Amino acid sequence: PYPSMDDNGKIVIWSNNALLLYNHATLEVEQELASTAFGPWSRLGKRPAISDDGSIVVFAGDRGKGVGIFALLV
């Protein structure tokens, strides 16, 4: 996996076909951002990124209409 960390210690990582948001201080998952197990995603990119302030996560993915770049407000 290729984690990305913001300035406040939040980490976004691809793991087992899901994008997860971790808290660096507790090392616990705060939120599952996207997953291929449920919902529209058929593929997710393995290198998500998070903005410096932790408010936006960007990643590559496929919702069945081709690969694209997506942004989530966290």
PQR file with spaces between the fields and no chain letter, atoms N, CA, C, O and H, PARSE charges and radii, in Angstrom:
ATOM       1  N    PRO     1       0.827   -1.210    0.000 -0.5600 1.5000
ATOM       2  CA   PRO     1       0.000    0.000    0.000  0.2800 2.0000
ATOM       3  C    PRO     1       0.860    1.259    0.000  0.5500 1.7000
ATOM       4  O    PRO     1       2.010    1.251    0.441 -0.5500 1.4000
ATOM       5  N    TYR     2       0.279    2.328   -0.500 -0.4000 1.5000
ATOM       6  CA   TYR     2       0.960    3.612   -0.584 -0.0000 2.0000
ATOM       7  C    TYR     2       0.149    4.633    0.202  0.5500 1.7000
ATOM       8  O    TYR     2      -0.718    5.295   -0.367 -0.5500 1.4000
ATOM       9  H    TYR     2      -0.655    2.335   -0.858  0.4000 1.0000
ATOM      10  N    PRO     3       0.413    4.774    1.496 -0.5600 1.5000
ATOM      11  CA   PRO     3      -0.376    5.690    2.317  0.2800 2.0000
ATOM      12  C    PRO     3      -0.050    7.147    2.023  0.5500 1.7000
ATOM      13  O    PRO     3       1.028    7.474    1.526 -0.5500 1.4000
ATOM      14  N    SER     4      -1.001    8.006    2.339 -0.4000 1.5000
ATOM      15  CA   SER     4      -0.824    9.444    2.239 -0.0000 2.0000
ATOM      16  C    SER     4      -1.327   10.051    3.544  0.5500 1.7000
ATOM      17  O    SER     4      -2.392    9.671    4.030 -0.5500 1.4000
ATOM      18  H    SER     4      -1.876    7.740    2.742  0.4000 1.0000
ATOM      19  N    MET     5      -0.563   11.007    4.127 -0.4000 1.5000
ATOM      20  CA   MET     5      -0.935   11.576    5.420 -0.0000 2.0000
ATOM      21  C    MET     5      -1.114   13.088    5.308  0.5500 1.7000
ATOM      22  O    MET     5      -0.374   13.767    4.596 -0.5500 1.4000
ATOM      23  H    MET     5       0.302   11.316    3.731  0.4000 1.0000
ATOM      24  N    ASP     6      -2.122   13.602    6.034 -0.4000 1.5000
ATOM      25  CA   ASP     6      -2.310   15.046    6.087 -0.0000 2.0000
ATOM      26  C    ASP     6      -1.488   15.644    7.221  0.5500 1.7000
ATOM      27  O    ASP     6      -0.769   14.925    7.916 -0.5500 1.4000
ATOM      28  H    ASP     6      -2.723   13.051    6.613  0.4000 1.0000
ATOM      29  N    ASP     7      -1.590   16.954    7.410 -0.4000 1.5000
ATOM      30  CA   ASP     7      -0.802   17.638    8.438 -0.0000 2.0000
ATOM      31  C    ASP     7      -1.274   17.350    9.865  0.5500 1.7000
ATOM      32  O    ASP     7      -0.556   17.632   10.824 -0.5500 1.4000
ATOM      33  H    ASP     7      -2.174   17.538    6.845  0.4000 1.0000
ATOM      34  N    ASN     8      -2.472   16.792   10.007 -0.4000 1.5000
ATOM      35  CA   ASN     8      -3.028   16.525   11.331 -0.0000 2.0000
ATOM      36  C    ASN     8      -2.939   15.059   11.744  0.5500 1.7000
ATOM      37  O    ASN     8      -3.414   14.696   12.820 -0.5500 1.4000
ATOM      38  H    ASN     8      -3.056   16.563    9.228  0.4000 1.0000
ATOM      39  N    GLY     9      -2.344   14.217   10.914 -0.4000 1.5000
ATOM      40  CA   GLY     9      -2.151   12.819   11.272 -0.0000 2.0000
ATOM      41  C    GLY     9      -3.198   11.861   10.745  0.5500 1.7000
ATOM      42  O    GLY     9      -3.206   10.695   11.140 -0.5500 1.4000
ATOM      43  H    GLY     9      -1.958   14.512   10.039  0.4000 1.0000
ATOM      44  N    LYS    10      -4.092   12.316    9.857 -0.4000 1.5000
ATOM      45  CA   LYS    10      -5.016   11.380    9.217 -0.0000 2.0000
ATOM      46  C    LYS    10      -4.295   10.728    8.050  0.5500 1.7000
ATOM      47  O    LYS    10      -3.569   11.389    7.307 -0.5500 1.4000
ATOM      48  H    LYS    10      -4.085   13.263    9.537  0.4000 1.0000
ATOM      49  N    ILE    11      -4.501    9.422    7.893 -0.4000 1.5000
ATOM      50  CA   ILE    11      -3.836    8.652    6.847 -0.0000 2.0000
ATOM      51  C    ILE    11      -4.897    7.993    5.976  0.5500 1.7000
ATOM      52  O    ILE    11      -5.832    7.383    6.494 -0.5500 1.4000
ATOM      53  H    ILE    11      -5.091    8.885    8.497  0.4000 1.0000
ATOM      54  N    VAL    12      -4.760    8.110    4.657 -0.4000 1.5000
ATOM      55  CA   VAL    12      -5.646    7.401    3.741 -0.0000 2.0000
ATOM      56  C    VAL    12      -4.809    6.313    3.067  0.5500 1.7000
ATOM      57  O    VAL    12      -3.677    6.550    2.645 -0.5500 1.4000
ATOM      58  H    VAL    12      -4.000    8.606    4.236  0.4000 1.0000
ATOM      59  N    ILE    13      -5.399    5.104    2.974 -0.4000 1.5000
ATOM      60  CA   ILE    13      -4.672    3.951    2.455 -0.0000 2.0000
ATOM      61  C    ILE    13      -5.628    3.034    1.697  0.5500 1.7000
ATOM      62  O    ILE    13      -6.810    2.943    2.027 -0.5500 1.4000
ATOM      63  H    ILE    13      -6.319    4.912    3.316  0.4000 1.0000
ATOM      64  N    TRP    14      -5.105    2.361    0.683 -0.4000 1.5000
ATOM      65  CA   TRP    14      -5.845    1.319   -0.024 -0.0000 2.0000
ATOM      66  C    TRP    14      -5.502    0.004    0.650  0.5500 1.7000
ATOM      67  O    TRP    14      -4.328   -0.315    0.836 -0.5500 1.4000
ATOM      68  H    TRP    14      -4.145    2.435    0.414  0.4000 1.0000
ATOM      69  N    SER    15      -6.523   -0.760    1.017 -0.4000 1.5000
ATOM      70  CA   SER    15      -6.297   -2.046    1.664 -0.0000 2.0000
ATOM      71  C    SER    15      -7.447   -2.991    1.346  0.5500 1.7000
ATOM      72  O    SER    15      -8.606   -2.682    1.623 -0.5500 1.4000
ATOM      73  H    SER    15      -7.476   -0.501    0.865  0.4000 1.0000
ATOM      74  N    ASN    16      -7.128   -4.132    0.770 -0.4000 1.5000
ATOM      75  CA   ASN    16      -8.146   -5.150    0.467 -0.0000 2.0000
ATOM      76  C    ASN    16      -9.334   -4.585   -0.303  0.5500 1.7000
ATOM      77  O    ASN    16     -10.487   -4.821    0.059 -0.5500 1.4000
ATOM      78  H    ASN    16      -6.187   -4.383    0.545  0.4000 1.0000
ATOM      79  N    ASN    17      -9.046   -3.835   -1.370 -0.4000 1.5000
ATOM      80  CA   ASN    17     -10.058   -3.260   -2.247 -0.0000 2.0000
ATOM      81  C    ASN    17     -10.971   -2.261   -1.559  0.5500 1.7000
ATOM      82  O    ASN    17     -12.146   -2.139   -1.906 -0.5500 1.4000
ATOM      83  H    ASN    17      -8.109   -3.643   -1.664  0.4000 1.0000
ATOM      84  N    ALA    18     -10.424   -1.543   -0.575 -0.4000 1.5000
ATOM      85  CA   ALA    18     -11.169   -0.479    0.092 -0.0000 2.0000
ATOM      86  C    ALA    18     -10.223    0.681    0.372  0.5500 1.7000
ATOM      87  O    ALA    18      -9.024    0.483    0.566 -0.5500 1.4000
ATOM      88  H    ALA    18      -9.470   -1.643   -0.292  0.4000 1.0000
ATOM      89  N    LEU    19     -10.773    1.898    0.393 -0.4000 1.5000
ATOM      90  CA   LEU    19     -10.021    3.069    0.806 -0.0000 2.0000
ATOM      91  C    LEU    19     -10.399    3.375    2.244  0.5500 1.7000
ATOM      92  O    LEU    19     -11.573    3.576    2.558 -0.5500 1.4000
ATOM      93  H    LEU    19     -11.748    2.060    0.235  0.4000 1.0000
ATOM      94  N    LEU    20      -9.407    3.408    3.112 -0.4000 1.5000
ATOM      95  CA   LEU    20      -9.644    3.582    4.543 -0.0000 2.0000
ATOM      96  C    LEU    20      -8.967    4.841    5.048  0.5500 1.7000
ATOM      97  O    LEU    20      -7.869    5.189    4.614 -0.5500 1.4000
ATOM      98  H    LEU    20      -8.454    3.245    2.857  0.4000 1.0000
ATOM      99  N    LEU    21      -9.640    5.525    5.980 -0.4000 1.5000
ATOM     100  CA   LEU    21      -9.092    6.699    6.619 -0.0000 2.0000
ATOM     101  C    LEU    21      -8.731    6.326    8.055  0.5500 1.7000
ATOM     102  O    LEU    21      -9.601    5.972    8.851 -0.5500 1.4000
ATOM     103  H    LEU    21     -10.532    5.242    6.332  0.4000 1.0000
ATOM     104  N    TYR    22      -7.443    6.409    8.375 -0.4000 1.5000
ATOM     105  CA   TYR    22      -6.928    6.057    9.696 -0.0000 2.0000
ATOM     106  C    TYR    22      -6.609    7.319   10.498  0.5500 1.7000
ATOM     107  O    TYR    22      -6.356    8.383    9.933 -0.5500 1.4000
ATOM     108  H    TYR    22      -6.737    6.697    7.728  0.4000 1.0000
ATOM     109  N    ASN    23      -6.626    7.180   11.803 -0.4000 1.5000
ATOM     110  CA   ASN    23      -6.141    8.210   12.701 -0.0000 2.0000
ATOM     111  C    ASN    23      -4.745    7.784   13.148  0.5500 1.7000
ATOM     112  O    ASN    23      -4.584    6.708   13.724 -0.5500 1.4000
ATOM     113  H    ASN    23      -6.831    6.315   12.262  0.4000 1.0000
ATOM     114  N    HIS    24      -3.745    8.606   12.892 -0.4000 1.5000
ATOM     115  CA   HIS    24      -2.359    8.264   13.220 -0.0000 2.0000
ATOM     116  C    HIS    24      -2.150    8.081   14.726  0.5500 1.7000
ATOM     117  O    HIS    24      -1.375    7.220   15.143 -0.5500 1.4000
ATOM     118  H    HIS    24      -3.875    9.480   12.424  0.4000 1.0000
ATOM     119  N    ALA    25      -2.826    8.873   15.531 -0.4000 1.5000
ATOM     120  CA   ALA    25      -2.635    8.807   16.984 -0.0000 2.0000
ATOM     121  C    ALA    25      -3.155    7.497   17.574  0.5500 1.7000
ATOM     122  O    ALA    25      -2.514    6.915   18.449 -0.5500 1.4000
ATOM     123  H    ALA    25      -3.455    9.572   15.192  0.4000 1.0000
ATOM     124  N    THR    26      -4.308    7.033   17.103 -0.4000 1.5000
ATOM     125  CA   THR    26      -4.906    5.824   17.661 -0.0000 2.0000
ATOM     126  C    THR    26      -4.657    4.591   16.809  0.5500 1.7000
ATOM     127  O    THR    26      -4.863    3.468   17.271 -0.5500 1.4000
ATOM     128  H    THR    26      -4.829    7.506   16.392  0.4000 1.0000
ATOM     129  N    LEU    27      -4.215    4.783   15.565 -0.4000 1.5000
ATOM     130  CA   LEU    27      -4.013    3.702   14.591 -0.0000 2.0000
ATOM     131  C    LEU    27      -5.281    2.885   14.369  0.5500 1.7000
ATOM     132  O    LEU    27      -5.222    1.678   14.134 -0.5500 1.4000
ATOM     133  H    LEU    27      -4.047    5.694   15.190  0.4000 1.0000
ATOM     134  N    GLU    28      -6.417    3.550   14.446 -0.4000 1.5000
ATOM     135  CA   GLU    28      -7.706    2.908   14.198 -0.0000 2.0000
ATOM     136  C    GLU    28      -8.354    3.510   12.966  0.5500 1.7000
ATOM     137  O    GLU    28      -8.127    4.673   12.631 -0.5500 1.4000
ATOM     138  H    GLU    28      -6.465    4.530   14.637  0.4000 1.0000
ATOM     139  N    VAL    29      -9.171    2.696   12.290 -0.4000 1.5000
ATOM     140  CA   VAL    29      -9.902    3.173   11.119 -0.0000 2.0000
ATOM     141  C    VAL    29     -11.002    4.123   11.577  0.5500 1.7000
ATOM     142  O    VAL    29     -11.841    3.768   12.406 -0.5500 1.4000
ATOM     143  H    VAL    29      -9.356    1.752   12.561  0.4000 1.0000
ATOM     144  N    GLU    30     -10.987    5.344   11.023 -0.4000 1.5000
ATOM     145  CA   GLU    30     -12.044    6.310   11.318 -0.0000 2.0000
ATOM     146  C    GLU    30     -13.225    6.129   10.382  0.5500 1.7000
ATOM     147  O    GLU    30     -14.378    6.283   10.784 -0.5500 1.4000
ATOM     148  H    GLU    30     -10.306    5.633   10.350  0.4000 1.0000
ATOM     149  N    GLN    31     -12.927    5.797    9.112 -0.4000 1.5000
ATOM     150  CA   GLN    31     -13.988    5.739    8.117 -0.0000 2.0000
ATOM     151  C    GLN    31     -13.551    4.910    6.916  0.5500 1.7000
ATOM     152  O    GLN    31     -12.397    4.976    6.493 -0.5500 1.4000
ATOM     153  H    GLN    31     -11.990    5.672    8.785  0.4000 1.0000
ATOM     154  N    GLU    32     -14.483    4.129    6.369 -0.4000 1.5000
ATOM     155  CA   GLU    32     -14.251    3.474    5.091 -0.0000 2.0000
ATOM     156  C    GLU    32     -14.804    4.414    4.029  0.5500 1.7000
ATOM     157  O    GLU    32     -16.004    4.691    4.009 -0.5500 1.4000
ATOM     158  H    GLU    32     -15.421    4.076    6.713  0.4000 1.0000
ATOM     159  N    LEU    33     -13.947    4.902    3.156 -0.4000 1.5000
ATOM     160  CA   LEU    33     -14.347    5.911    2.182 -0.0000 2.0000
ATOM     161  C    LEU    33     -14.977    5.313    0.931  0.5500 1.7000
ATOM     162  O    LEU    33     -15.915    5.887    0.378 -0.5500 1.4000
ATOM     163  H    LEU    33     -12.973    4.677    3.172  0.4000 1.0000
ATOM     164  N    ALA    34     -14.484    4.190    0.488 -0.4000 1.5000
ATOM     165  CA   ALA    34     -15.010    3.515   -0.701 -0.0000 2.0000
ATOM     166  C    ALA    34     -14.584    2.051   -0.649  0.5500 1.7000
ATOM     167  O    ALA    34     -13.554    1.712   -0.066 -0.5500 1.4000
ATOM     168  H    ALA    34     -13.722    3.723    0.937  0.4000 1.0000
ATOM     169  N    SER    35     -15.391    1.189   -1.267 -0.4000 1.5000
ATOM     170  CA   SER    35     -15.084   -0.234   -1.266 -0.0000 2.0000
ATOM     171  C    SER    35     -15.679   -0.892   -2.498  0.5500 1.7000
ATOM     172  O    SER    35     -16.725   -0.475   -2.996 -0.5500 1.4000
ATOM     173  H    SER    35     -16.228    1.464   -1.741  0.4000 1.0000
ATOM     174  N    THR    36     -15.005   -1.921   -2.983 -0.4000 1.5000
ATOM     175  CA   THR    36     -15.556   -2.676   -4.110 -0.0000 2.0000
ATOM     176  C    THR    36     -16.533   -3.745   -3.632  0.5500 1.7000
ATOM     177  O    THR    36     -17.216   -4.360   -4.450 -0.5500 1.4000
ATOM     178  H    THR    36     -14.156   -2.260   -2.579  0.4000 1.0000
ATOM     179  N    ALA    37     -16.610   -3.974   -2.331 -0.4000 1.5000
ATOM     180  CA   ALA    37     -17.509   -5.004   -1.800 -0.0000 2.0000
ATOM     181  C    ALA    37     -18.975   -4.587   -1.929  0.5500 1.7000
ATOM     182  O    ALA    37     -19.833   -5.419   -2.224 -0.5500 1.4000
ATOM     183  H    ALA    37     -16.054   -3.474   -1.667  0.4000 1.0000
ATOM     184  N    PHE    38     -19.257   -3.322   -1.712 -0.4000 1.5000
ATOM     185  CA   PHE    38     -20.624   -2.805   -1.796 -0.0000 2.0000
ATOM     186  C    PHE    38     -20.603   -1.497   -2.570  0.5500 1.7000
ATOM     187  O    PHE    38     -19.595   -0.789   -2.580 -0.5500 1.4000
ATOM     188  H    PHE    38     -18.560   -2.647   -1.472  0.4000 1.0000
ATOM     189  N    GLY    39     -21.700   -1.182   -3.207 -0.4000 1.5000
ATOM     190  CA   GLY    39     -21.792    0.100   -3.896 -0.0000 2.0000
ATOM     191  C    GLY    39     -21.343    0.036   -5.335  0.5500 1.7000
ATOM     192  O    GLY    39     -21.215   -1.040   -5.918 -0.5500 1.4000
ATOM     193  H    GLY    39     -22.518   -1.757   -3.199  0.4000 1.0000
ATOM     194  N    PRO    40     -21.108    1.199   -5.895 -0.5600 1.5000
ATOM     195  CA   PRO    40     -20.886    1.280   -7.343  0.2800 2.0000
ATOM     196  C    PRO    40     -19.473    0.974   -7.806  0.5500 1.7000
ATOM     197  O    PRO    40     -19.248    0.887   -9.013 -0.5500 1.4000
ATOM     198  N    TRP    41     -18.518    0.809   -6.917 -0.4000 1.5000
ATOM     199  CA   TRP    41     -17.121    0.691   -7.332 -0.0000 2.0000
ATOM     200  C    TRP    41     -16.766   -0.723   -7.783  0.5500 1.7000
ATOM     201  O    TRP    41     -16.966   -1.687   -7.044 -0.5500 1.4000
ATOM     202  H    TRP    41     -18.701    0.880   -5.937  0.4000 1.0000
ATOM     203  N    SER    42     -16.233   -0.840   -9.016 -0.4000 1.5000
ATOM     204  CA   SER    42     -15.744   -2.132   -9.493 -0.0000 2.0000
ATOM     205  C    SER    42     -14.227   -2.229   -9.344  0.5500 1.7000
ATOM     206  O    SER    42     -13.678   -3.327   -9.263 -0.5500 1.4000
ATOM     207  H    SER    42     -16.071   -0.057   -9.616  0.4000 1.0000
ATOM     208  N    ARG    43     -13.545   -1.070   -9.308 -0.4000 1.5000
ATOM     209  CA   ARG    43     -12.097   -1.020   -9.087 -0.0000 2.0000
ATOM     210  C    ARG    43     -11.753    0.266   -8.360  0.5500 1.7000
ATOM     211  O    ARG    43     -12.421    1.285   -8.530 -0.5500 1.4000
ATOM     212  H    ARG    43     -13.991   -0.178   -9.374  0.4000 1.0000
ATOM     213  N    LEU    44     -10.708    0.212   -7.549 -0.4000 1.5000
ATOM     214  CA   LEU    44     -10.186    1.389   -6.864 -0.0000 2.0000
ATOM     215  C    LEU    44      -8.686    1.463   -7.060  0.5500 1.7000
ATOM     216  O    LEU    44      -7.999    0.442   -7.058 -0.5500 1.4000
ATOM     217  H    LEU    44     -10.165   -0.617   -7.411  0.4000 1.0000
ATOM     218  N    GLY    45      -8.183    2.671   -7.230 -0.4000 1.5000
ATOM     219  CA   GLY    45      -6.742    2.866   -7.374 -0.0000 2.0000
ATOM     220  C    GLY    45      -6.013    2.598   -6.061  0.5500 1.7000
ATOM     221  O    GLY    45      -6.579    2.765   -4.980 -0.5500 1.4000
ATOM     222  H    GLY    45      -8.741    3.500   -7.232  0.4000 1.0000
ATOM     223  N    LYS    46      -4.771    2.187   -6.162 -0.4000 1.5000
ATOM     224  CA   LYS    46      -3.994    1.806   -4.980 -0.0000 2.0000
ATOM     225  C    LYS    46      -3.182    2.948   -4.395  0.5500 1.7000
ATOM     226  O    LYS    46      -2.445    2.736   -3.432 -0.5500 1.4000
ATOM     227  H    LYS    46      -4.311    2.051   -7.040  0.4000 1.0000
ATOM     228  N    ARG    47      -3.292    4.151   -4.945 -0.4000 1.5000
ATOM     229  CA   ARG    47      -2.510    5.284   -4.457 -0.0000 2.0000
ATOM     230  C    ARG    47      -3.406    6.498   -4.208  0.5500 1.7000
ATOM     231  O    ARG    47      -3.292    7.495   -4.922 -0.5500 1.4000
ATOM     232  H    ARG    47      -3.891    4.323   -5.727  0.4000 1.0000
ATOM     233  N    PRO    48      -4.283    6.436   -3.223 -0.5600 1.5000
ATOM     234  CA   PRO    48      -5.104    7.609   -2.912  0.2800 2.0000
ATOM     235  C    PRO    48      -4.240    8.711   -2.294  0.5500 1.7000
ATOM     236  O    PRO    48      -3.133    8.456   -1.819 -0.5500 1.4000
ATOM     237  N    ALA    49      -4.760    9.929   -2.309 -0.4000 1.5000
ATOM     238  CA   ALA    49      -4.049   11.057   -1.707 -0.0000 2.0000
ATOM     239  C    ALA    49      -5.028   11.866   -0.873  0.5500 1.7000
ATOM     240  O    ALA    49      -6.232   11.864   -1.130 -0.5500 1.4000
ATOM     241  H    ALA    49      -5.659   10.137   -2.695  0.4000 1.0000
ATOM     242  N    ILE    50      -4.498   12.558    0.128 -0.4000 1.5000
ATOM     243  CA   ILE    50      -5.310   13.396    1.002 -0.0000 2.0000
ATOM     244  C    ILE    50      -4.709   14.802    1.008  0.5500 1.7000
ATOM     245  O    ILE    50      -3.489   14.962    0.967 -0.5500 1.4000
ATOM     246  H    ILE    50      -3.520   12.559    0.337  0.4000 1.0000
ATOM     247  N    SER    51      -5.574   15.820    1.059 -0.4000 1.5000
ATOM     248  CA   SER    51      -5.089   17.192    1.087 -0.0000 2.0000
ATOM     249  C    SER    51      -4.381   17.476    2.406  0.5500 1.7000
ATOM     250  O    SER    51      -4.555   16.743    3.380 -0.5500 1.4000
ATOM     251  H    SER    51      -6.565   15.690    1.092  0.4000 1.0000
ATOM     252  N    ASP    52      -3.588   18.533    2.435 -0.4000 1.5000
ATOM     253  CA   ASP    52      -2.819   18.880    3.637 -0.0000 2.0000
ATOM     254  C    ASP    52      -3.699   19.076    4.862  0.5500 1.7000
ATOM     255  O    ASP    52      -3.308   18.719    5.973 -0.5500 1.4000
ATOM     256  H    ASP    52      -3.446   19.128    1.644  0.4000 1.0000
ATOM     257  N    ASP    53      -4.902   19.650    4.661 -0.4000 1.5000
ATOM     258  CA   ASP    53      -5.794   19.894    5.801 -0.0000 2.0000
ATOM     259  C    ASP    53      -6.736   18.719    6.079  0.5500 1.7000
ATOM     260  O    ASP    53      -7.535   18.776    7.013 -0.5500 1.4000
ATOM     261  H    ASP    53      -5.220   19.940    3.759  0.4000 1.0000
ATOM     262  N    GLY    54      -6.649   17.659    5.275 -0.4000 1.5000
ATOM     263  CA   GLY    54      -7.446   16.454    5.497 -0.0000 2.0000
ATOM     264  C    GLY    54      -8.891   16.546    5.070  0.5500 1.7000
ATOM     265  O    GLY    54      -9.695   15.688    5.434 -0.5500 1.4000
ATOM     266  H    GLY    54      -6.000   17.612    4.516  0.4000 1.0000
ATOM     267  N    SER    55      -9.246   17.566    4.305 -0.4000 1.5000
ATOM     268  CA   SER    55     -10.647   17.750    3.931 -0.0000 2.0000
ATOM     269  C    SER    55     -11.033   17.083    2.613  0.5500 1.7000
ATOM     270  O    SER    55     -12.220   16.888    2.351 -0.5500 1.4000
ATOM     271  H    SER    55      -8.593   18.263    4.009  0.4000 1.0000
ATOM     272  N    ILE    56     -10.046   16.727    1.775 -0.4000 1.5000
ATOM     273  CA   ILE    56     -10.324   16.137    0.461 -0.0000 2.0000
ATOM     274  C    ILE    56      -9.434   14.922    0.236  0.5500 1.7000
ATOM     275  O    ILE    56      -8.226   14.969    0.470 -0.5500 1.4000
ATOM     276  H    ILE    56      -9.082   16.886    1.988  0.4000 1.0000
ATOM     277  N    VAL    57     -10.047   13.834   -0.223 -0.4000 1.5000
ATOM     278  CA   VAL    57      -9.316   12.636   -0.624 -0.0000 2.0000
ATOM     279  C    VAL    57      -9.559   12.431   -2.114  0.5500 1.7000
ATOM     280  O    VAL    57     -10.706   12.469   -2.557 -0.5500 1.4000
ATOM     281  H    VAL    57     -11.028   13.796   -0.413  0.4000 1.0000
ATOM     282  N    VAL    58      -8.510   12.215   -2.891 -0.4000 1.5000
ATOM     283  CA   VAL    58      -8.636   11.940   -4.319 -0.0000 2.0000
ATOM     284  C    VAL    58      -8.097   10.541   -4.604  0.5500 1.7000
ATOM     285  O    VAL    58      -7.171   10.066   -3.945 -0.5500 1.4000
ATOM     286  H    VAL    58      -7.578   12.184   -2.531  0.4000 1.0000
ATOM     287  N    PHE    59      -8.698    9.895   -5.601 -0.4000 1.5000
ATOM     288  CA   PHE    59      -8.308    8.531   -5.948 -0.0000 2.0000
ATOM     289  C    PHE    59      -8.805    8.201   -7.341  0.5500 1.7000
ATOM     290  O    PHE    59      -9.694    8.868   -7.871 -0.5500 1.4000
ATOM     291  H    PHE    59      -9.449   10.281   -6.136  0.4000 1.0000
ATOM     292  N    ALA    60      -8.225    7.168   -7.929 -0.4000 1.5000
ATOM     293  CA   ALA    60      -8.697    6.641   -9.199 -0.0000 2.0000
ATOM     294  C    ALA    60      -9.686    5.524   -8.909  0.5500 1.7000
ATOM     295  O    ALA    60      -9.534    4.788   -7.934 -0.5500 1.4000
ATOM     296  H    ALA    60      -7.503    6.627   -7.498  0.4000 1.0000
ATOM     297  N    GLY    61     -10.696    5.401   -9.753 -0.4000 1.5000
ATOM     298  CA   GLY    61     -11.672    4.346   -9.552 -0.0000 2.0000
ATOM     299  C    GLY    61     -12.508    4.119  -10.787  0.5500 1.7000
ATOM     300  O    GLY    61     -12.439    4.887  -11.746 -0.5500 1.4000
ATOM     301  H    GLY    61     -10.820    6.000  -10.544  0.4000 1.0000
ATOM     302  N    ASP    62     -13.292    3.070  -10.764 -0.4000 1.5000
ATOM     303  CA   ASP    62     -14.186    2.716  -11.867 -0.0000 2.0000
ATOM     304  C    ASP    62     -15.542    2.371  -11.284  0.5500 1.7000
ATOM     305  O    ASP    62     -15.659    1.453  -10.472 -0.5500 1.4000
ATOM     306  H    ASP    62     -13.348    2.445   -9.985  0.4000 1.0000
ATOM     307  N    ARG    63     -16.579    3.114  -11.701 -0.4000 1.5000
ATOM     308  CA   ARG    63     -17.955    2.853  -11.254 -0.0000 2.0000
ATOM     309  C    ARG    63     -18.753    2.126  -12.330  0.5500 1.7000
ATOM     310  O    ARG    63     -19.983    2.152  -12.321 -0.5500 1.4000
ATOM     311  H    ARG    63     -16.483    3.860  -12.360  0.4000 1.0000
ATOM     312  N    GLY    64     -18.053    1.481  -13.250 -0.4000 1.5000
ATOM     313  CA   GLY    64     -18.721    0.726  -14.296 -0.0000 2.0000
ATOM     314  C    GLY    64     -18.837    1.458  -15.622  0.5500 1.7000
ATOM     315  O    GLY    64     -19.348    0.903  -16.594 -0.5500 1.4000
ATOM     316  H    GLY    64     -17.053    1.460  -13.256  0.4000 1.0000
ATOM     317  N    LYS    65     -18.365    2.708  -15.672 -0.4000 1.5000
ATOM     318  CA   LYS    65     -18.414    3.493  -16.907 -0.0000 2.0000
ATOM     319  C    LYS    65     -17.023    3.893  -17.371  0.5500 1.7000
ATOM     320  O    LYS    65     -16.877    4.800  -18.191 -0.5500 1.4000
ATOM     321  H    LYS    65     -17.949    3.159  -14.882  0.4000 1.0000
ATOM     322  N    GLY    66     -16.006    3.226  -16.853 -0.4000 1.5000
ATOM     323  CA   GLY    66     -14.626    3.537  -17.187 -0.0000 2.0000
ATOM     324  C    GLY    66     -13.905    4.166  -16.017  0.5500 1.7000
ATOM     325  O    GLY    66     -14.525    4.649  -15.069 -0.5500 1.4000
ATOM     326  H    GLY    66     -16.125    2.489  -16.187  0.4000 1.0000
ATOM     327  N    VAL    67     -12.592    4.152  -16.096 -0.4000 1.5000
ATOM     328  CA   VAL    67     -11.750    4.661  -15.014 -0.0000 2.0000
ATOM     329  C    VAL    67     -11.783    6.184  -15.012  0.5500 1.7000
ATOM     330  O    VAL    67     -11.778    6.816  -16.068 -0.5500 1.4000
ATOM     331  H    VAL    67     -12.089    3.759  -16.866  0.4000 1.0000
ATOM     332  N    GLY    68     -11.816    6.767  -13.813 -0.4000 1.5000
ATOM     333  CA   GLY    68     -11.794    8.212  -13.659 -0.0000 2.0000
ATOM     334  C    GLY    68     -11.080    8.596  -12.388  0.5500 1.7000
ATOM     335  O    GLY    68     -10.662    7.740  -11.608 -0.5500 1.4000
ATOM     336  H    GLY    68     -11.820    6.254  -12.955  0.4000 1.0000
ATOM     337  N    ILE    69     -10.945    9.896  -12.185 -0.4000 1.5000
ATOM     338  CA   ILE    69     -10.360   10.455  -10.958 -0.0000 2.0000
ATOM     339  C    ILE    69     -11.503   11.054  -10.158  0.5500 1.7000
ATOM     340  O    ILE    69     -12.319   11.804  -10.694 -0.5500 1.4000
ATOM     341  H    ILE    69     -11.284   10.592  -12.818  0.4000 1.0000
ATOM     342  N    PHE    70     -11.558   10.724   -8.876 -0.4000 1.5000
ATOM     343  CA   PHE    70     -12.669   11.151   -8.020 -0.0000 2.0000
ATOM     344  C    PHE    70     -12.135   11.878   -6.794  0.5500 1.7000
ATOM     345  O    PHE    70     -11.015   11.630   -6.347 -0.5500 1.4000
ATOM     346  H    PHE    70     -10.895   10.115   -8.441  0.4000 1.0000
ATOM     347  N    ALA    71     -12.947   12.770   -6.262 -0.4000 1.5000
ATOM     348  CA   ALA    71     -12.607   13.500   -5.035 -0.0000 2.0000
ATOM     349  C    ALA    71     -13.752   13.333   -4.038  0.5500 1.7000
ATOM     350  O    ALA    71     -14.924   13.427   -4.401 -0.5500 1.4000
ATOM     351  H    ALA    71     -13.857   12.971   -6.625  0.4000 1.0000
ATOM     352  N    LEU    72     -13.399   13.087   -2.791 -0.4000 1.5000
ATOM     353  CA   LEU    72     -14.368   12.980   -1.709 -0.0000 2.0000
ATOM     354  C    LEU    72     -14.091   14.067   -0.690  0.5500 1.7000
ATOM     355  O    LEU    72     -12.941   14.308   -0.325 -0.5500 1.4000
ATOM     356  H    LEU    72     -12.446   13.011   -2.497  0.4000 1.0000
ATOM     357  N    LEU    73     -15.153   14.725   -0.227 -0.4000 1.5000
ATOM     358  CA   LEU    73     -15.015   15.645    0.891 -0.0000 2.0000
ATOM     359  C    LEU    73     -15.108   14.831    2.156  0.5500 1.7000
ATOM     360  O    LEU    73     -16.081   14.103    2.356 -0.5500 1.4000
ATOM     361  H    LEU    73     -16.087   14.528   -0.523  0.4000 1.0000
ATOM     362  N    VAL    74     -14.112   14.940    3.015 -0.4000 1.5000
ATOM     363  CA   VAL    74     -14.061   14.116    4.232 -0.0000 2.0000
ATOM     364  C    VAL    74     -14.503   14.940    5.426  0.5500 1.7000
ATOM     365  O    VAL    74     -14.533   14.435    6.548 -0.5500 1.4000
ATOM     366  H    VAL    74     -13.321   15.531    2.852  0.4000 1.0000
